[in-house]
Amino acid sequence: MVKSITNLSRSGVSDWLVQRVSAVLLALYTLFMLGVFWATPDMTYELWRQLFSTFWVKIFTLVTLLALVGHIWVGMWTVATDYLKNAWVRFLVLCAVAVTAFVYLVAGVAAVWGV
């Protein structure tokens, strides 16, 4: 069993749960966006802005963004611990993944909430 300070969750069960719940949320958001595009084939900037100005769409997008970051982290941690045996290489790769996921989160929050 790999014990590492880079694993944020407590057990494999919680990793599994994070991965599955985040996958369901990502699928629901994808279906929602496909439904929006299907329902409004002549999407304009004004309609897009109106859609994302509603509070529940902002919350749904933020929750999905957090799910994406969790999904990225658990998946990449699993791959890194399986295939990268050198502890320093694994640490550096996971640091790069963490920084990238954080940048995605900050950019997404700024885009959705206009910060």
N, C-alpha and C positions, 0 to 999 in steps of 0.2 A: 504494500500500500504506500502510495506517495504522500508524504506529509510535506506541505509547503505553505509558507506564509502568503503565497500568492493566491491560494484557494480561499475565496471569500465565504463560501458556504461551509456548513458543518459536516455534511455527509453526502454520500452519493445519492441518497434518496432526495435530498433537497436540491441537488444539482439536476436530477432527473425531473423533478417537479417544476423548477424554474424553466428548464428547456421546453417542457411540454406546454405549460401555461403560456409562455411567451410565444410559442409556435401557434397556438390557438388564437391569441390576440393578433398576431401578425396576419394570420389567414383571414380573420374577421375584418380587419382594416383593409386588406387587399380586396375582399369581396365588396366592402362598402365603397371603396374608390372605383372599382369596376362598375358598380351599380350607379354611381354618380355619373360616370362617363357614358354609360348606356342610356340613362334617363335624360341626359342633356348632351346630345351629339354636337350641338353648336355652342360649346362652352366658350365663354368670353372671359376676359380678365375681370370684368365687373361681377359676373356670376361666381367665378372662382373666389374672388375676394369676399363676396357676400356669404358664400358657404363657410369660409374659414373665419368669418367674423362672429359666427354663432359660438356660444360658450361651450356647448356639448361637443362640437367638432374639435375645438381646441383641446378640451380635456381628453377626448378619445385619441387625438393625435399625440398628445403628451404621454399618455399611458402606453400607447403603441411604441413611441420612441424609447421609453424606459424599458419596455419589453425587448426591443431590438438590442439595446445595450446589454441587457442581461443575457440574451440569447447569444450574442457575440462572445461575451466573456466566458460563459460556461462551455460553449463549443470550442473556442480557441484554447481554453485552459485544458480541456480534455485532449485535444489534438497535441498540444505542446507537451503534456506530461506523458503521452503515449509514444511520441516520436522523437522528442528532443531529450536525450539522456544526460547531456552536459548541463549541470545546474545553472551555470552562468549564461549559457546560450538561451536556455529556457527562460531565465529571469529577464534577459534583455528582450526577447521576443514578446513576452507577456507584458513588459513595460511599454513596448511599442503598441501593442494591442490596446492596453489601457488608455494610453494617451490618445490614440485614434478614436476609440469609443467615446472618450470624454469630449473630444472636439466635435464629433457627430452630435452628441447630446447638447452641447452649448450652441452649436450652429442651428440645430433643430428648434430649440427653445427660442432662440433669437428670431428665427424665421416665423414661427407660429405666433408668438406673443408680441412680436415687434419690439423687442428689447434692444 
